[in-house]
């Protein structure tokens, strides 16, 4: 098993809002989105199979982590998650053998300090949508600093665009309702979806592939091209 890089994190100064929904989050997600969000998380699992050290920012309750460890039996994973209750639920999903391959950092993705160029891949699922553009840029800078040249970044997100006027209107209404409800419940900064793709391009990430998942979700695989 590859050695996990040393990490340093800043503990959050207060209990994060996602603690409130940690026990119910999978059921809430399934009620609203069915299996679509889970399919988005796993869209590029085969492409991550050869990565030895992976960084998961904002992993939540560990469903993707468990699938990743099963798909890639030799990798080591560092998880950065601000919610201690989400971390507790994620730990419970792992076998004793898999637990030894995971390092945990209880910290915000905006504040965490990570070793430079130590990871073969960074993974963010439905995380950029929680932040305004300034927060997105900070999180991207933290993750990119830790990613090796040539490394991959899987980014799974909501989308406000669509192939038809009706689809775009439907997406905007669904996103507005989600931000109103979850934003108040979970206390994250954003109140509308900000397009982070220009930040990714400007940071030297090349979009290798995009896989739309219906009209509301999309999974993207990027690669860091600059040294």
C-alpha positions as MATLAB code, in Angstrom:
seq = 'XXXXXXXXXXXXXXXXXXXXXXXXXXXXXXXXXXXXXXXXXXXXXXXXXXXXXXXXXXXXXXXXXXXXXXXXXXXXXXXXXXXXXXXXXXXXXXXXXXXXXXXXXXXXXXXXXXXXXXXXXXXXXXXXXXXXXXXXXXXXXXXXXXXXXXXXXXXXXXXXXXXXXXXXXXXXXXXXXXXXXXXXXXXXXXXXXXXXXXXXXXXXXXXXXXXXXXXXXXXXXXXXXXX';
ca = [
       0.000    0.000    0.000;
       1.394    3.452   -0.838;
       2.423    5.652    2.054;
      -0.055    8.384    2.850;
       1.411   11.901    2.679;
       1.544   13.854    5.957;
      -1.298   16.321    6.330;
      -2.220   19.220    8.536;
      -5.731   20.552    9.048;
      -7.446   23.391   10.852;
     -10.344   22.310   13.005;
     -13.547   24.238   12.304;
     -14.392   26.845   14.936;
     -18.027   25.693   15.245;
     -20.136   22.645   14.514;
     -20.868   22.667   10.777;
     -24.417   22.698    9.481;
     -24.139   19.332    7.755;
     -23.973   17.713   11.192;
     -27.722   18.350   11.385;
     -28.527   16.197    8.367;
     -25.763   13.558    8.578;
     -28.007   10.679    9.774;
     -30.739   11.440    7.220;
     -28.696   12.641    4.271;
     -28.733    9.419    2.183;
     -32.505    9.135    2.517;
     -33.056   12.815    1.703;
     -30.796   12.497   -1.329;
     -32.598    9.392   -2.565;
     -35.995   11.000   -2.023;
     -35.114   14.000   -4.197;
     -32.665   12.559   -6.725;
     -32.992    8.771   -6.629;
     -29.680    7.131   -7.588;
     -28.556    9.928   -9.917;
     -26.163   11.594   -7.474;
     -24.575    8.253   -6.655;
     -24.119    7.453  -10.360;
     -22.417   10.813  -10.727;
     -19.993   10.068   -7.919;
     -19.008    6.761   -9.480;
     -18.901    7.950  -13.100;
     -15.085    7.874  -13.309;
     -14.179    5.146  -10.836;
     -12.356    3.057  -13.497;
     -10.280    6.096  -14.486;
      -9.099    6.445  -10.870;
      -8.088    2.795  -10.589;
      -4.367    3.397  -11.164;
      -4.069    6.301   -8.710;
      -2.088    5.449   -5.595;
      -2.770    8.472   -3.341;
      -6.136   10.207   -3.606;
      -7.554   13.268   -1.901;
     -11.303   13.495   -1.285;
     -12.518   16.991   -0.425;
     -15.923   17.105    1.251;
     -16.587   13.365    1.101;
     -19.697   13.452    3.278;
     -20.877   10.119    4.694;
     -18.456    7.889    2.833;
     -20.478    6.120    0.138;
     -18.048    7.095   -2.627;
     -15.076    6.322   -0.382;
     -16.293    2.751    0.147;
     -16.800    2.268   -3.603;
     -13.370    3.730   -4.367;
     -11.591    1.428   -1.929;
     -13.344   -1.569   -3.449;
     -12.466   -0.498   -6.999;
      -8.855    0.359   -6.178;
      -7.586   -2.163   -3.578;
      -4.052   -0.740   -3.311;
      -4.678    2.995   -2.989;
      -4.396    5.246    0.067;
      -6.978    7.969    0.595;
      -6.976   11.229    2.531;
     -10.445   12.561    3.364;
     -11.046   16.210    4.220;
     -14.499   16.716    5.741;
     -15.725   19.576    7.921;
     -18.583   17.672    9.576;
     -17.553   15.365   12.438;
     -20.868   13.501   12.236;
     -20.350   12.858    8.521;
     -16.890   11.496    9.337;
     -18.365    9.208   11.993;
     -20.899    7.823    9.508;
     -18.195    7.384    6.862;
     -15.973    5.457    9.272;
     -18.817    3.069   10.087;
     -19.089    2.080    6.416;
     -15.524    0.756    6.248;
     -14.112   -2.653    7.055;
     -11.162   -2.837    9.440;
      -8.823   -3.511    6.514;
     -10.089   -0.563    4.489;
     -10.033    1.767    7.493;
      -6.260    1.390    7.654;
      -5.946    2.874    4.167;
      -7.725    6.128    5.040;
      -6.488    9.294    6.763;
      -9.080   11.739    8.089;
      -8.825   15.515    8.400;
     -11.673   17.316   10.129;
     -11.389   20.684    8.427;
     -12.939   22.929    5.844;
     -11.685   22.501    2.279;
     -11.125   26.268    2.373;
      -8.749   26.103    5.356;
      -6.969   22.768    5.131;
      -3.191   22.693    4.700;
      -1.977   19.855    2.487;
       1.496   18.764    1.325;
       2.438   20.095   -2.084;
       2.091   17.822   -5.127;
       1.428   14.688   -3.062;
      -1.734   13.275   -4.641;
      -2.414   11.518   -7.924;
      -6.057   12.597   -7.921;
      -8.427   15.027   -6.227;
     -12.142   14.267   -6.026;
     -14.935   16.759   -5.307;
     -18.572   15.685   -5.430;
     -21.251   18.376   -5.195;
     -18.847   20.649   -3.314;
     -18.190   23.625   -5.577;
     -21.917   24.414   -5.528;
     -21.712   25.153   -1.778;
     -19.438   28.162   -2.274;
     -19.456   31.568   -3.871;
     -16.761   32.272   -6.507;
     -14.201   33.456   -3.931;
     -14.659   30.274   -1.914;
     -14.496   28.156   -5.050;
     -11.192   29.779   -5.976;
      -9.749   29.146   -2.506;
     -10.806   25.514   -2.473;
      -9.440   25.007   -5.981;
      -6.103   26.557   -5.000;
      -5.815   24.265   -1.961;
      -6.597   21.158   -3.981;
      -4.443   22.108   -6.943;
      -1.446   22.801   -4.713;
      -1.688   19.215   -3.435;
      -2.131   17.642   -6.887;
       0.847   16.327   -8.803;
       1.502   17.501  -12.365;
      -0.415   15.166  -14.620;
      -2.805   14.290  -11.801;
      -6.564   13.926  -12.227;
      -9.432   15.897  -10.718;
     -12.915   14.393  -10.748;
     -15.564   17.044  -10.358;
     -19.232   16.040  -10.134;
     -21.715   18.880   -9.971;
     -25.150   20.286  -10.585;
     -25.765   22.265  -13.746;
     -28.152   25.120  -14.487;
     -28.030   24.818  -18.257;
     -30.010   22.376  -20.395;
     -30.853   21.451  -23.980;
     -34.239   23.200  -23.992;
     -35.809   26.272  -22.463;
     -38.075   24.066  -20.343;
     -35.100   22.042  -19.053;
     -33.223   25.210  -18.102;
     -36.276   26.600  -16.300;
     -36.804   23.288  -14.472;
     -33.157   23.178  -13.404;
     -33.249   26.743  -12.102;
     -36.405   26.062  -10.090;
     -35.011   22.845   -8.603;
     -31.726   24.516   -7.709;
     -33.470   27.527   -6.187;
     -35.574   25.237   -3.986;
     -32.509   23.212   -2.972;
     -30.500   26.294   -2.064;
     -33.388   27.743   -0.085;
     -33.945   24.566    1.927;
     -30.442   23.119    2.335;
     -28.784   26.525    2.521;
     -30.837   27.416    5.570;
     -30.535   23.950    7.112;
     -26.839   23.351    6.485;
     -25.585   26.939    6.620;
     -23.272   26.924    3.601;
     -22.272   30.218    1.939;
     -23.746   30.016   -1.578;
     -27.358   30.820   -2.382;
     -27.112   30.187   -6.105;
     -25.007   28.023   -8.405;
     -21.807   29.694   -9.620;
     -20.064   28.244  -12.672;
     -16.580   27.193  -11.563;
     -15.401   25.859  -14.924;
     -13.587   29.091  -15.901;
     -11.594   28.827  -12.656;
     -10.597   25.257  -13.499;
      -9.407   26.223  -16.981;
      -7.538   29.281  -15.683;
      -5.787   27.132  -13.063;
      -4.206   24.933  -15.748;
      -6.666   22.033  -15.673;
      -7.618   20.432  -18.977;
     -11.084   18.921  -19.328;
     -10.556   15.351  -20.497;
     -14.175   14.195  -20.495;
     -17.638   15.283  -19.407;
     -20.521   12.885  -18.816;
     -23.947   14.496  -18.356;
     -26.277   12.600  -16.042;
     -29.702   13.781  -17.064;
     -30.369   17.505  -17.316;
     -29.371   18.502  -13.764;
     -26.051   16.740  -13.100;
     -22.735   16.279  -14.826;
     -19.457   14.496  -14.034;
     -16.168   15.866  -15.345;
     -12.643   14.520  -15.400;
      -9.855   17.088  -15.506;
      -6.069   16.780  -15.648;
      -3.418   19.133  -14.330;
      -1.248   19.957  -17.306;
       1.115   22.611  -15.963;
       4.138   21.691  -13.853;
];
